[in-house]
Amino acid sequence: MKTLGIGDAIQTLGEAARKACDEPVVLTEDGRPMAVLLPIENADLETVSRSSNPRFLTMIERSRTRQREQGDLSPDQVRRRLAARHE
């Protein structure tokens, strides 16, 4: 993992972004981490924006909690539930 001072990143942000294709680049201010540039693999802008959306993350965590507590649904069970909603 590489680090780069935020003051240096302004002049070389494009270069830092290119380096982030290989490994994360941590941007620091006064030696403290403040942001990170991460490589994106197999993702589009929608995926990236959702992955940092607090409401979406809350929904995913709620779903994971329900799965742990209640177990998985089979594909047939999911189809039946969806069909019942549209009746």
N, C-alpha and C positions, 0 to 999 in steps of 0.2 A: 504494500500500500504506500502510495506516495503522498507527501504533504506539500502544500504550496501556500505561502502567505497571501492573504486576500489582496493586499496592495500589489503583489506581483501578478496575481491572477487577472486583474483588470487589463493589463497590457498583453497577457498571454492566455486569455480565456480559451481561445480557439485551440491553442496548443494543448492546454490542460484537458479540454474536452476530447481531443484526439488521443491523448495518453490514457484517458478513462476508458477507452475501448479495450485496453489490455488489463487494467486493474483500477480499483477505486482511487480517486484523488481526493484527499481531505483538504479543504480550504480552512486556513487558520487565521485568527486575528489575535495579535499579541501572544502567539504560541498556543492559543486555545482553539480547539476544533469548533467551527461554526456552520459548516456545510460540507456536503460530500458530492462529488460527481461520480456516478456509477455507470458502468457499461449496461446497455439495454440490449438484451438478446430476445429475439422472437416476441417483440412487443410493439404496440403502436401507441399513438398519443392518448387514445381513450383508455387503454390499459394502464398507462403511467398515471393519468389523472385520477382514475378510480382507486389506484393503489395508495394514494395519499389523501383520499377523501374521508374525513372522520365519520360521516354518516354511513358510508359504504363499509368501512372497517367495523363499525359497531354492528351492522347487519350481519356481516360474516361471522363475527365473534358470537353473536346471539345464535346463529345457525349451528356453529360448532358446539356450543354449550348444549343446545337441544339434542344434537346428534349423540353427544356423550351420554346424556341423561336418558334419552328415549331409544337410542339405537338407530340404525340405518333403515331406510325404506327401500323396498325392491322397486325396480322399474315399473312393474305392474301396479304396485300400490300408488306410486306417483301418478301414473296415468289415470287410475280410478279417482284419485282426489281431484285432479285437474278436470276430469270429465264432470264430476259432481258440481264443481263450481260453475260450469257453463250450462248447466241444465236449468 
